[in-house]
Amino acid sequence: MRTAWKISPGKRARFWNECKERSCIAIDWLNNSGLRKFKQRDAIKEALIVNGEGLGGGARSLWPFVHEIAKGDIIIANKGLNGVVGIGVVTSEYLPPEHPRNPNKDPMREGFCQTRLVNWRITERVAFDTPIFNQPTLQRLTSEKCGMIKKAYWNKFPDLRPVLDELFPVRLPDDEGDNDESGYHPEDQDLRRTVERQIKERRGQQNFRTALRDRFNDQCVITGCRIVDILEAAHICPYRGTKDNKPENGLLLRADIHTLFDLNLLGINHQTLKVELHPNISGSEYGDLNGQRLRIPKGMRVSAEALKERYGLFKDALGS
């Protein structure tokens, strides 16, 4: 299956209609500069900081937008963390602000000038009951996420099934598409080892997790949970390479808390070191965690810069 990407057409998809009309998708950073001149992700990050556009977190979206997306890839335009407004196919290379084919090429334009052309195949909207996306503007989607999106459209818009099958050539499970009376068929192989491997991968690299277990005395820094089997190594600044496996960039979290942290449904104020919750979960069973201070052993250092950058992503999510 082709690579699928989630891209936000502005907060709450406010530029979606423009993208749809102009057959494109665009990103709103460094709008006065072509991005191919930056040969490393860190160079984009530095340019963002110099230009006064945050702490450089946008580099994690700009770099793949320029260098990793390919013609023929699938683009899924999202609205917030739990909505999809359109699905299309990439039809161009990266188009910098001054490129003659860039539909957003306008000297008076102030934003969304980094562009790729897209053939929008689906423009109907669907929404999910719970968040399915992470906060970064650009996110590579797993086959599991693609299956969830396909299923949602499959059920709500049956007429779109031929297009969906073309975009996502993956057969839905029997109970998610047309009824199949063949029933349940148990697997012949033992899947427990596969599950155990996936759990270990979710915890992060073993050395990183071991270091965090030592730093935080085998205890979730938010809940105080001491069940080691469900404690995971969480990166404060998202993992992009081995350099992000510094122990100062990590927290030991209970598995469900790690998921909330990854989805920016739970944030940590870098100044107070206290937990803050997204309104979507503030009234849930996690409500008691709001205001909880991190359980950091005396004398232990956690990267203040990493906490500040990650808190910025959480604050962005509040307005997404």
C-alpha positions as a Python dict, from the first residue, in 0.01 Angstrom:
ca = {
    (1, 'M'): (0, 0, 0),
    (2, 'R'): (115, 352, -75),
    (3, 'T'): (240, 568, 212),
    (4, 'A'): (-40, 767, 373),
    (5, 'W'): (11, 1101, 546),
    (6, 'K'): (-212, 1310, 769),
    (7, 'I'): (-175, 1686, 713),
    (8, 'S'): (-366, 1962, 890),
    (9, 'P'): (-497, 2234, 654),
    (10, 'G'): (-476, 2489, 936),
    (11, 'K'): (-620, 2471, 1285),
    (12, 'R'): (-964, 2314, 1278),
    (13, 'A'): (-913, 2276, 900),
    (14, 'R'): (-985, 2646, 841),
    (15, 'F'): (-798, 2644, 507),
    (16, 'W'): (-955, 2320, 384),
    (17, 'N'): (-1191, 2484, 133),
    (18, 'E'): (-901, 2674, -21),
    (19, 'C'): (-691, 2357, -48),
    (20, 'K'): (-984, 2173, -204),
    (21, 'E'): (-1050, 2446, -459),
    (22, 'R'): (-682, 2481, -552),
    (23, 'S'): (-612, 2105, -558),
    (24, 'C'): (-326, 2131, -314),
    (25, 'I'): (-212, 2090, 44),
    (26, 'A'): (10, 2347, 210),
    (27, 'I'): (209, 2405, 529),
    (28, 'D'): (233, 2739, 706),
    (29, 'W'): (599, 2789, 805),
    (30, 'L'): (892, 2986, 659),
    (31, 'N'): (664, 3120, 390),
    (32, 'N'): (928, 3346, 237),
    (33, 'S'): (1182, 3072, 181),
    (34, 'G'): (1224, 2764, -36),
    (35, 'L'): (1306, 2465, 182),
    (36, 'R'): (1527, 2253, -43),
    (37, 'K'): (1825, 2467, 49),
    (38, 'F'): (1815, 2317, 397),
    (39, 'K'): (2010, 1991, 383),
    (40, 'Q'): (1941, 1881, 739),
    (41, 'R'): (1637, 1887, 965),
    (42, 'D'): (1830, 2085, 1229),
    (43, 'A'): (1894, 2361, 974),
    (44, 'I'): (1516, 2401, 928),
    (45, 'K'): (1472, 2404, 1305),
    (46, 'E'): (1733, 2679, 1341),
    (47, 'A'): (1566, 2885, 1065),
    (48, 'L'): (1230, 2856, 1241),
    (49, 'I'): (1379, 2979, 1568),
    (50, 'V'): (1562, 3269, 1400),
    (51, 'N'): (1240, 3362, 1220),
    (52, 'G'): (1050, 3370, 1549),
    (53, 'E'): (830, 3071, 1463),
    (54, 'G'): (837, 2884, 1793),
    (55, 'L'): (1107, 2649, 1918),
    (56, 'G'): (1161, 2478, 1585),
    (57, 'G'): (908, 2200, 1636),
    (58, 'G'): (773, 2259, 1286),
    (59, 'A'): (1089, 2104, 1142),
    (60, 'R'): (951, 1757, 1216),
    (61, 'S'): (670, 1831, 968),
    (62, 'L'): (856, 2043, 713),
    (63, 'W'): (1137, 1795, 653),
    (64, 'P'): (919, 1500, 543),
    (65, 'F'): (686, 1737, 355),
    (66, 'V'): (982, 1834, 135),
    (67, 'H'): (1196, 1518, 131),
    (68, 'E'): (983, 1213, 212),
    (69, 'I'): (639, 1251, 58),
    (70, 'A'): (632, 1108, -296),
    (71, 'K'): (401, 1139, -594),
    (72, 'G'): (126, 882, -560),
    (73, 'D'): (123, 894, -179),
    (74, 'I'): (-210, 937, -3),
    (75, 'I'): (-290, 1265, 173),
    (76, 'I'): (-555, 1270, 446),
    (77, 'A'): (-662, 1621, 547),
    (78, 'N'): (-767, 1625, 911),
    (79, 'K'): (-974, 1851, 1132),
    (80, 'G'): (-844, 1848, 1485),
    (81, 'L'): (-746, 1515, 1637),
    (82, 'N'): (-1059, 1320, 1548),
    (83, 'G'): (-1188, 1435, 1209),
    (84, 'V'): (-1112, 1383, 839),
    (85, 'V'): (-1227, 1635, 577),
    (86, 'G'): (-1071, 1493, 261),
    (87, 'I'): (-853, 1225, 104),
    (88, 'G'): (-642, 1264, -207),
    (89, 'V'): (-336, 1156, -403),
    (90, 'V'): (-15, 1360, -428),
    (91, 'T'): (44, 1469, -789),
    (92, 'S'): (353, 1691, -765),
    (93, 'E'): (691, 1728, -610),
    (94, 'Y'): (740, 1989, -336),
    (95, 'L'): (659, 2337, -472),
    (96, 'P'): (838, 2625, -295),
    (97, 'P'): (663, 2963, -254),
    (98, 'E'): (794, 3110, -583),
    (99, 'H'): (744, 2802, -799),
    (100, 'P'): (536, 2885, -1110),
    (101, 'R'): (307, 2584, -1051),
    (102, 'N'): (242, 2676, -688),
    (103, 'P'): (-128, 2778, -669),
    (104, 'N'): (-47, 2978, -355),
    (105, 'K'): (217, 3187, -532),
    (106, 'D'): (112, 3541, -442),
    (107, 'P'): (341, 3827, -328),
    (108, 'M'): (65, 3951, -97),
    (109, 'R'): (1, 3611, 60),
    (110, 'E'): (119, 3575, 420),
    (111, 'G'): (78, 3204, 489),
    (112, 'F'): (48, 2846, 364),
    (113, 'C'): (297, 2890, 79),
    (114, 'Q'): (484, 2558, 109),
    (115, 'T'): (278, 2345, -126),
    (116, 'R'): (220, 2011, -297),
    (117, 'L'): (-50, 1948, -556),
    (118, 'V'): (-317, 1692, -466),
    (119, 'N'): (-597, 1524, -658),
    (120, 'W'): (-870, 1522, -395),
    (121, 'R'): (-1068, 1200, -450),
    (122, 'I'): (-1290, 1226, -142),
    (123, 'T'): (-1420, 1554, 4),
    (124, 'E'): (-1690, 1422, 236),
    (125, 'R'): (-1623, 1446, 608),
    (126, 'V'): (-1618, 1193, 889),
    (127, 'A'): (-1555, 1230, 1262),
    (128, 'F'): (-1443, 980, 1525),
    (129, 'D'): (-1563, 961, 1884),
    (130, 'T'): (-1206, 962, 2016),
    (131, 'P'): (-880, 1115, 1888),
    (132, 'I'): (-700, 911, 1622),
    (133, 'F'): (-430, 1160, 1522),
    (134, 'N'): (-130, 1311, 1697),
    (135, 'Q'): (-69, 1684, 1713),
    (136, 'P'): (215, 1739, 1460),
    (137, 'T'): (92, 1901, 1138),
    (138, 'L'): (231, 1616, 929),
    (139, 'Q'): (210, 1255, 1045),
    (140, 'R'): (286, 928, 863),
    (141, 'L'): (-11, 697, 919),
    (142, 'T'): (8, 329, 1001),
    (143, 'S'): (-194, 70, 812),
    (144, 'E'): (-408, 35, 1125),
    (145, 'K'): (-502, 405, 1114),
    (146, 'C'): (-572, 381, 741),
    (147, 'G'): (-800, 87, 811),
    (148, 'M'): (-991, 288, 1071),
    (149, 'I'): (-1039, 575, 827),
    (150, 'K'): (-1142, 342, 546),
    (151, 'K'): (-1392, 169, 772),
    (152, 'A'): (-1547, 502, 881),
    (153, 'Y'): (-1599, 614, 521),
    (154, 'W'): (-1701, 263, 414),
    (155, 'N'): (-1985, 266, 667),
    (156, 'K'): (-2099, 627, 625),
    (157, 'F'): (-2064, 662, 246),
    (158, 'P'): (-2122, 321, 79),
    (159, 'D'): (-2107, 484, -267),
    (160, 'L'): (-1742, 565, -205),
    (161, 'R'): (-1636, 202, -163),
    (162, 'P'): (-1477, 171, -512),
    (163, 'V'): (-1269, 484, -450),
    (164, 'L'): (-1175, 365, -101),
    (165, 'D'): (-1064, 28, -236),
    (166, 'E'): (-847, 207, -489),
    (167, 'L'): (-691, 439, -231),
    (168, 'F'): (-656, 176, 41),
    (169, 'P'): (-629, -164, -127),
    (170, 'V'): (-665, -349, 200),
    (171, 'R'): (-946, -597, 268),
    (172, 'L'): (-1152, -505, 572),
    (173, 'P'): (-1204, -774, 837),
    (174, 'D'): (-1519, -978, 782),
    (175, 'D'): (-1717, -803, 1053),
    (176, 'E'): (-1627, -455, 926),
    (177, 'G'): (-1739, -477, 565),
    (178, 'D'): (-2002, -685, 391),
    (179, 'N'): (-2134, -966, 611),
    (180, 'D'): (-1949, -1294, 576),
    (181, 'E'): (-2128, -1596, 718),
    (182, 'S'): (-1811, -1803, 726),
    (183, 'G'): (-1770, -1698, 1088),
    (184, 'Y'): (-1463, -1684, 1309),
    (185, 'H'): (-1154, -1882, 1209),
    (186, 'P'): (-890, -1924, 1481),
    (187, 'E'): (-526, -1879, 1389),
    (188, 'D'): (-315, -2191, 1365),
    (189, 'Q'): (-8, -2018, 1507),
    (190, 'D'): (57, -1893, 1860),
    (191, 'L'): (46, -1513, 1843),
    (192, 'R'): (164, -1449, 2198),
    (193, 'R'): (528, -1399, 2099),
    (194, 'T'): (423, -1141, 1842),
    (195, 'V'): (223, -954, 2106),
    (196, 'E'): (512, -965, 2350),
    (197, 'R'): (749, -829, 2082),
    (198, 'Q'): (510, -543, 2003),
    (199, 'I'): (485, -453, 2371),
    (200, 'K'): (863, -441, 2400),
    (201, 'E'): (889, -220, 2092),
    (202, 'R'): (625, 11, 2239),
    (203, 'R'): (842, 54, 2545),
    (204, 'G'): (1122, 197, 2337),
    (205, 'Q'): (1479, 81, 2307),
    (206, 'Q'): (1578, -141, 2595),
    (207, 'N'): (1877, 64, 2708),
    (208, 'F'): (1666, 379, 2716),
    (209, 'R'): (1398, 210, 2924),
    (210, 'T'): (1654, 60, 3160),
    (211, 'A'): (1808, 402, 3218),
    (212, 'L'): (1467, 550, 3297),
    (213, 'R'): (1382, 267, 3534),
    (214, 'D'): (1699, 345, 3726),
    (215, 'R'): (1638, 722, 3722),
    (216, 'F'): (1280, 700, 3845),
    (217, 'N'): (1310, 398, 4075),
    (218, 'D'): (1070, 179, 3873),
    (219, 'Q'): (781, 418, 3929),
    (220, 'C'): (551, 605, 3690),
    (221, 'V'): (638, 970, 3743),
    (222, 'I'): (270, 1072, 3719),
    (223, 'T'): (63, 795, 3882),
    (224, 'G'): (323, 634, 4106),
    (225, 'C'): (244, 293, 3954),
    (226, 'R'): (516, 36, 4030),
    (227, 'I'): (398, -251, 3807),
    (228, 'V'): (714, -275, 3597),
    (229, 'D'): (553, -479, 3318),
    (230, 'I'): (329, -185, 3221),
    (231, 'L'): (582, 95, 3264),
    (232, 'E'): (705, 243, 2935),
    (233, 'A'): (991, 468, 2829),
    (234, 'A'): (833, 791, 2701),
    (235, 'H'): (1031, 1045, 2499),
    (236, 'I'): (957, 1404, 2598),
    (237, 'C'): (1062, 1536, 2258),
    (238, 'P'): (936, 1271, 2011),
    (239, 'Y'): (1189, 1013, 1895),
    (240, 'R'): (1354, 1095, 1562),
    (241, 'G'): (1689, 923, 1609),
    (242, 'T'): (1926, 774, 1865),
    (243, 'K'): (2027, 1119, 1989),
    (244, 'D'): (1676, 1152, 2136),
    (245, 'N'): (1742, 853, 2361),
    (246, 'K'): (1923, 1069, 2617),
    (247, 'P'): (1780, 983, 2962),
    (248, 'E'): (1720, 1355, 3025),
    (249, 'N'): (1467, 1340, 2737),
    (250, 'G'): (1267, 1062, 2897),
    (251, 'L'): (998, 989, 3152),
    (252, 'L'): (883, 655, 3288),
    (253, 'L'): (506, 635, 3239),
    (254, 'R'): (231, 379, 3283),
    (255, 'A'): (125, 250, 2942),
    (256, 'D'): (-210, 432, 2925),
    (257, 'I'): (-56, 756, 3050),
    (258, 'H'): (215, 723, 2783),
    (259, 'T'): (-57, 701, 2517),
    (260, 'L'): (-231, 1014, 2647),
    (261, 'F'): (103, 1194, 2652),
    (262, 'D'): (181, 1090, 2293),
    (263, 'L'): (-162, 1214, 2180),
    (264, 'N'): (-114, 1548, 2360),
    (265, 'L'): (-423, 1478, 2565),
    (266, 'L'): (-203, 1511, 2871),
    (267, 'G'): (63, 1781, 2906),
    (268, 'I'): (328, 1873, 3159),
    (269, 'N'): (378, 2239, 3242),
    (270, 'H'): (754, 2293, 3211),
    (271, 'Q'): (749, 2567, 3477),
    (272, 'T'): (542, 2398, 3748),
    (273, 'L'): (610, 2034, 3651),
    (274, 'K'): (238, 1972, 3699),
    (275, 'V'): (3, 1770, 3478),
    (276, 'E'): (-256, 1949, 3266),
    (277, 'L'): (-535, 1767, 3081),
    (278, 'H'): (-695, 1833, 2744),
    (279, 'P'): (-1067, 1921, 2783),
    (280, 'N'): (-1151, 1601, 2594),
    (281, 'I'): (-1046, 1393, 2896),
    (282, 'S'): (-1072, 1639, 3186),
    (283, 'G'): (-1407, 1491, 3289),
    (284, 'S'): (-1294, 1129, 3252),
    (285, 'E'): (-1146, 882, 3498),
    (286, 'Y'): (-815, 1065, 3446),
    (287, 'G'): (-953, 1389, 3590),
    (288, 'D'): (-780, 1338, 3925),
    (289, 'L'): (-441, 1362, 3755),
    (290, 'N'): (-494, 1730, 3673),
    (291, 'G'): (-248, 1931, 3882),
    (292, 'Q'): (-47, 1623, 3980),
    (293, 'R'): (322, 1716, 4016),
    (294, 'L'): (583, 1491, 3858),
    (295, 'R'): (745, 1247, 4098),
    (296, 'I'): (1106, 1334, 4017),
    (297, 'P'): (1363, 1194, 4264),
    (298, 'K'): (1567, 1459, 4442),
    (299, 'G'): (1875, 1559, 4246),
    (300, 'M'): (1747, 1404, 3922),
    (301, 'R'): (1753, 1628, 3612),
    (302, 'V'): (1497, 1629, 3333),
    (303, 'S'): (1563, 1844, 3026),
    (304, 'A'): (1390, 2179, 3078),
    (305, 'E'): (1425, 2257, 2706),
    (306, 'A'): (1256, 1931, 2607),
    (307, 'L'): (972, 1987, 2856),
    (308, 'K'): (920, 2340, 2724),
    (309, 'E'): (904, 2229, 2361),
    (310, 'R'): (667, 1942, 2440),
    (311, 'Y'): (443, 2170, 2649),
    (312, 'G'): (421, 2397, 2345),
    (313, 'L'): (284, 2105, 2141),
    (314, 'F'): (27, 2038, 2411),
    (315, 'K'): (-83, 2403, 2411),
    (316, 'D'): (-114, 2390, 2033),
    (317, 'A'): (-338, 2086, 2071),
    (318, 'L'): (-573, 2283, 2293),
    (319, 'G'): (-650, 2508, 2001),
    (320, 'S'): (-649, 2242, 1728),
}
